[in-house]
Amino acid sequence: MAISAQAVKELRERTGAGMMDCKRALEETAGDMEKAIDLLRERGVAKAAKKSGRIAAEGLTATAVAGNVAAVVEVNCETDFVGKNPEFQALVKDIAEHVVSQRPASVEEALEQPFKGAGETLGHVINEKIATIGENISFRRFALSEKTDNGAFGAYLHMGGRIGVLVTLEGTQDETLARDLGMHAAASNPRFANREEVSADEIEREREVLKNQALAEGKPANIVEKMVEGRLSKFFEEYVLVEQPFVKDTDKKVAVLLKEAGATLKGFARFQVGEGIEKKQEDFAAEVMAQVNKQ
């Protein structure tokens, strides 16, 4: 089958492998992106296992806390210029406060709710801002969390809101610890809070990749299984928050930090602006030439 240049480009960006290696992997897997990633990893060609989305759209994240409820939201705009606009920044904060006060089940429901419980809908408020600011504005996603009285929220914004994290702890009211873990999640980009969140299918897929990788390295079959389990532990350490080395003290894992505080991690949400959104590629040189040719 024909493999598009865009697919090769995406695979190269996600793995760090060479262009021809990416093209061959896609051809051998009939264009299946995830299988191609696994194949490159098995061959030791992929330089990175993470499948983090590319930063594509502009905008901001914001957090809001009201009592035992907290939220983190992502709102997108078209340009970085608008992302720095105080009016847009105020809107993003207002949307976070709306989510906390109204507790919608989805973005669609939130847009239909009266803004902060009164007057026009949130959707109407956003449309008015679109008319005022002159750019498309999209309320993309949110995460809501609740805690008990013996819990703590860690709300952390990085790079002026380009990354927003909300951590929820139970068993402690230490907001400094919760915020430190929010900062940790912003830096380390975990995918799961604990091992229980990792699906059996994902673990089996990782185990298969690691097994084929070890066999391809020429390791004896009788020790491959032990090697796979050892390498699987490194997978958990990379992607599971509680098993990661704490960024402010890498000799100590997050799980140990929590145990010392008598706390448990209830959950976390981490939003990176534009993650996974394909951004239009602008060819300014071609644009200029087109204008010149018209003259």
N, C-alpha and C positions, 0 to 999 in steps of 0.2 A: 504494500500500500504506500501511497505518497505521504511523506511526512512533511508537515508545514514548517517553514522557517521559524514561525512563532512558537511552535511546540518545542523545537530544538533550543530556542532561546530560553524558554521557561525552564526546561530541564537543566540547562547549563547554569542558570541563576540559582536553582534550588539545590544543586549538587556540587557546583564548582568544577565539574568534569569538563574535558575538552569537547569542542564542537562535534568532531567526528565520532567520538565515543558516545556522545548523546544521541546522535543520528542513528548509529548502529543499534543502540539499546532500544530506541523507539521502534525501529524496523523489526527487531527480534521479538518485541512484545506487542506488535500490531497497534502501536500508538498508545498503549495503556501507560499513562504517566507514572502511576504508583508502582507498577511492576517494573518499569524502566529504572526507577530510583532504586528499587531492591536489587535489580540486576547489576547496576553500577556499583552498589555497595558490596555485593558479593565478590565482584572482581577487584575490589579495592581501589576503584577509580574515583568514586564519589569522595569529595573532600569534606562534606558536611552532611550529617544525617537529618538535621532539623529541617522541617518543612514550613518554616515561618513565612507568612504572607508578605508580599512586597509592600513597602510603603508607597501608596499610589495617590490617595486623595488628600486634600487639605482639611483642616478643621481643628477641633479641640475635644478633650475629654474634661469632665468635671465630676466632682463628688458632692454629696450632701448628706448630712446626718441630722436626724430628728429623734431624740430619745433612743429607743431600741430598734430603730429602722434606719438603714443607710442605702445609698445608691451610687452607682457610677454610670455615666452616660457618655456616648460618643455622638457628636454632631458634626457633619461634614459641610464644607463649603468648597468653592471652586479654586480659590487662590489663597496663598499664604498671606497676602495683603489683608484680605478680609478676616483671616484667622487671627490677625493682630488688632482688629477693629474692636474698640471697647464695647460697642453696641452688640456685636456678635458674641463677644466674651460674656456679656451680661445675659444674653439669651441662653447660652449653654448652661450657665449657672442656674438660671430660672427653670430650665427643663429638668435639671437634676432635682431641684426642690419640688417641682411638680410631681415627679416620679415618687419621691419619698412620701409626699402628702396624699397622693391619690392611689398609689400602689397598683398600677395597671398590670394586666397579665401579658400584654404585648405592646409593641410600638403602635400597632394599628388601634388598639383600644385607647392608648394614651392620647393619640391625636384627636380622638372623638370626645375626650373628657373636657369638661369646663376647666379652663386654665387655673390651676391651683384651687379648684373647687368652686369657681364663680365666674360668671361672664361668658365671653366667647371661648370656643374650644382651643386647645393647644394648637391644633392644625391651623386654625384661623390666625392665631398669633404668629406662627412661623411664616405663613403666607404674607402677612403684613410686613414682616422683616425682609422677606425676599423682595418685595416691592420697594422698600426703603433703601436697602443695601445694594440691590441691583445684581445679586448673584443667587444662583440656586442654593438652597440650604436644605439639608436632609438630616432628620433625626434617625440615625442608623440603628442604634442598639442601646440596651441598658441592662444592668444587673441589680437586683434588689436583694438585700440581706436583712435578717432579723437576728437579734441576740437576746439573751436573758439579762437580768440585772447584774449577774455575775459574769459578764462578758465584756469584750472590748472591740471596737472597730479601729482598723488602721487604714486611713484614707491617705493616699500618696499620689501626687502629681509630679511627673518628671518632664523636663524640657518645656516648662511653661504650659503643660497640659497635653503634650504630644503623646504621652503615655499616662494612663490613669489606672490606679490599682485600688481595690477595696479588699481588705483582709478582715475576716471575722474570727475572733477567738472566743472560747468559752473556758471557764475556770479561772479567769483572771480579769481584773479591771485595768491592767497595765496598758494604757493607750500608747505609751512610748514603745513597748515591745511590739504591739500590733502595727504601729507605723513603721518600725524598723523592718518588719517582715514585708510590709508593702513596698518599701524601698528595695528589699532583697528581690521580690518578685519582679519589680520593674527592671532590675539589672539582669537577673538570671533567666527570665522568661520560661518558667515551668509550664507544663501542659496539664499536670494533674496535682491535686492537693496531697493525695496519698496513693498507695498501691491499689487500694480497693477501687479507685476510680478508673484504673487501666483495665480495659476489656480483655477477656480471655482471648478473643480473636487477635487483638493487637499484640499481646504477649506471644502468642503462637507464631504470628507473622515475624516478629523480631527474632524469636528463637530459630526459625527456619533460615532467616538471612544470616544469622551468626554461625549456624551450623555449616551452611554452604561456603561461607567465607573461610571458616577454619579448614574445611576439606580442600578448598582451592589453594590454601597456603601449604598444603602437603602434610598437615598434622595427622598423626595416626588415628584411625577411627575409634580405637578403644579409649582415647583420652578426649575426644572431641566433645562429648556430652558434658564433662566437667568444665572444659574450657568455655562452652556455651553458657553454662550457669554463671560462671565468673564474669563473663562479659555482659550478661543480662543484668547483673547487679549494677554495672556501670551505666546501663541504659536507664535504670530506675534513678540512679544518682543524678543523671543529667536532666531528666524530665519531671521527676516527682519532687514537689517543693520540700516536704518534710525530710527527704533524704539528701538534699543538696547541702554542701558546705555553706555556712552562713557567710554572706559577703563581708560582714564587718569583723569576722573571726573565722577564717577558713579552716582552723583546726577543730572547729565544732560544727556538727550538723544541726540543722534546724530542729530536728526531732529532739536532740539533747537539750537545746535551748528551751523548747516548750516543756519538756519534762522538768527541768530545773524550776520553771515558773509555775508548775502544776497546771499547765494549760493544755488545751487541745485546739487544733486548727479545724474550725467548722467548715471553712471554705474560703475561696478567693476568686476575684474576677480581675483580669488584666486586659485592658483595651489599648491597642496601639493605633493611632490615627491612620486610617487608610489601609489597614492590614487586609490584604487579599483583594483589594479593589484594583482593577486594571485601569491605569491612567492613560488617557489619550496621548499618543506620541506626537509631539509637534515638530514639524520639519520647517524651521524658520527660513533656511536657505532656499528651499523650494518655493516657499510662500513669497519671498522677495523676488525670486526669478519670475514667478508667475505674474507679479505686478509689473515688473520691468517689461515683460513680453507684451503686456496689454497696452503699453504706452507707444 
